[in-house]
Amino acid sequence: MNVEWTDDPHPRNSYWELWGLPLFDIKDSGSVMYELNEARKACPNGYIRMNAFDASYGVESCVMSFIASRPSNEPGFYLDRTDGPGRQIIYSIKSYSVQANPEGSRY
């Protein structure tokens, strides 16, 4: 298991910050819940994700991933439309949280 967090929940943001070290060979769920609660205390305005890995096939592969905590105020996303060459229309999804705090000033 491991706990990760981010302030940018964009669907293409697959690189979240790792909270502490991965919890290898954990038999007690209390230690996982402790790390989750500590991450919630330290990052109250962030998104916290839990990942579970299975190494039974000789490789480390993620078998389960879910968001365990979300901030009380979620700014959401907006659709940005750009005119391309010819009559092409290009759509992209952008986050309000990134717009308010540009990259480099969020951390």
N, C-alpha and C positions, 0 to 999 in steps of 0.2 A: 504494500500500500504506500501511497504517497499523497501529500496534500499540496496543492498549488493554488496560487491566487493571482488576480490581475485586476486592473481598473479599466481595461479596455475589452469588453466582451464581444468584439466583432467576430462573426463566424469564421473568418479566415485567420484570426489570431490563435494559432495553435501552440505558441510558445509562451506559456504562463510561467510566473516566478515560482520556483520550488520553495516550499516552506519547510525548513529544516532538512534533514536527511531522509531518504526513503526508509520505510520501516520493513526490513527484511525478516522473513520467518516469524512473523508476529502470531502468537497463539492467543493473546489476550486482547479483546476488543477495547478494553479500558485505555490502553496506551494510544490507540488510534483516536478514540474520542477525546483524549487529553490534548493531542496535537491539533485536532480540529477545533476545539474550544479555544486553545491558545491563538490559533490563526484568526478566529473570529474576533477575539479581543484586540489583537494587533491591527487588523485590517477591517474595521467595521464598515467602511464605505467601498469595499472591494467584493469581487466575486471569488468564491472559494470552491475548488473542484477536488473531488476525491478520485483517485485512479487505483485500480487493482490490477496486478500483474500476475501472470502464470508462467512459471519457468519449467513446467513439467515436460515440455517438448525440447528442452535444451536451449531455447531462445527466450528472451524476455519480451513477452507480447502483452499488450494491454487488453484485458478481457472485460473490464467494466470501467466506466467513467461517468460521473454525474456531478452536477452542481449542488453543493451542500449548503451554500449560503449566498444570499444576494443582498445588495444594499437596500435600504428602505426607500430611497429615491433613485429610480432608474431613468436617466434622461432619454434613452431610446435611440432610434436611428432615423435617418432621413434619406430619401432617394434623390440623388444628384443626376441631373440630365445634362448631357453635353452633346452638341451637334458635331458630328464627324465629317469626313470628306463625303461629298455628294449629298445624299439624303439620309445618311446613316445617323442613327441616334444611339448614343452610348449611355447606359445607365450604370451607376455604381452606388453602393450602400455606404453611408458614412455615419459615424457615431457622433452624437451631440457632446458626449464627454470629451472626445478628442478635439472637437472644434473649440470647446471652452478652454481646454488646457492642451495646447499643441505638444507634439512629441518633444521630449527633452525637459519639459517643465512639469510633467505629471509625476515624476519620480523624486 
